[in-house]
Amino acid sequence: MKIWILDTKAPSHRLVRLNCEDHSDFSYLGDLDDDELTAFFLELQNDMNVEKNIKLLKYYGYLHLFIITKK
């Protein structure tokens, strides 16, 4: 699945927007299979429900993740 990403970082959180279509301000992440997506999601947050997020990305074609920075 071809994926484009927009990653916004702040001191308290991180907003990761994934999209299956090209957008002007997104950068190309790559053509990722399920195993590569799993590794990517676990890199973002190790306690993420990976299976659910992969299904949502495939169904809707986009996924927005709001990740709170743990101190």
C-alpha positions as CSV (number, residue, x, y, z in Angstrom):
1,M,0.0,0.0,0.0
2,K,1.5,3.4,-1.0
3,I,1.5,5.8,1.9
4,W,2.1,9.5,2.2
5,I,2.8,11.1,5.7
6,L,2.6,14.4,7.4
7,D,4.3,14.3,10.8
8,T,3.9,17.3,13.2
9,K,5.8,17.3,16.4
10,A,5.2,19.4,19.5
11,P,6.7,19.1,23.0
12,S,3.5,17.5,24.4
13,H,2.3,15.5,21.4
14,R,2.8,14.3,17.9
15,L,0.2,14.3,15.1
16,V,0.9,11.7,12.4
17,R,-1.4,11.9,9.3
18,L,-1.2,9.0,6.9
19,N,-2.9,9.0,3.5
20,C,-3.1,6.6,0.6
21,E,-3.3,9.4,-1.9
22,D,-0.8,12.1,-2.7
23,H,-1.3,15.5,-1.1
24,S,0.7,18.6,-1.7
25,D,2.2,19.0,1.8
26,F,2.6,15.2,2.5
27,S,5.8,13.4,1.9
28,Y,6.0,9.9,0.4
29,L,6.6,7.2,3.1
30,G,6.8,4.2,0.8
31,D,5.0,1.2,-0.6
32,L,4.5,-0.7,2.7
33,D,3.1,-4.2,3.3
34,D,1.3,-5.2,6.5
35,D,4.6,-6.2,8.2
36,E,6.3,-2.9,7.4
37,L,3.2,-1.0,8.6
38,T,3.3,-3.0,11.9
39,A,6.9,-2.1,12.4
40,F,6.2,1.6,11.6
41,F,3.2,1.8,14.0
42,L,5.2,0.1,16.8
43,E,8.0,2.5,16.3
44,L,5.6,5.4,16.8
45,Q,4.0,3.9,19.9
46,N,4.8,0.5,21.3
47,D,1.4,-0.1,22.9
48,M,-0.7,0.8,19.8
49,N,-3.4,-1.4,18.6
50,V,-1.7,-2.1,15.3
51,E,-4.2,-4.5,13.7
52,K,-7.1,-2.0,14.2
53,N,-5.1,0.9,12.7
54,I,-4.1,-1.1,9.7
55,K,-7.7,-2.0,9.1
56,L,-8.8,1.6,9.4
57,L,-6.1,2.8,7.0
58,K,-7.1,0.2,4.4
59,Y,-10.8,0.9,4.8
60,Y,-10.8,4.7,4.8
61,G,-7.6,5.4,2.9
62,Y,-6.3,7.8,5.6
63,L,-5.5,7.7,9.3
64,H,-4.7,10.4,11.8
65,L,-2.8,9.5,14.9
66,F,-2.6,11.7,18.0
67,I,0.2,10.5,20.2
68,I,0.8,12.1,23.6
69,T,4.4,12.4,24.6
70,K,5.1,10.5,27.8
71,K,7.6,11.9,30.2
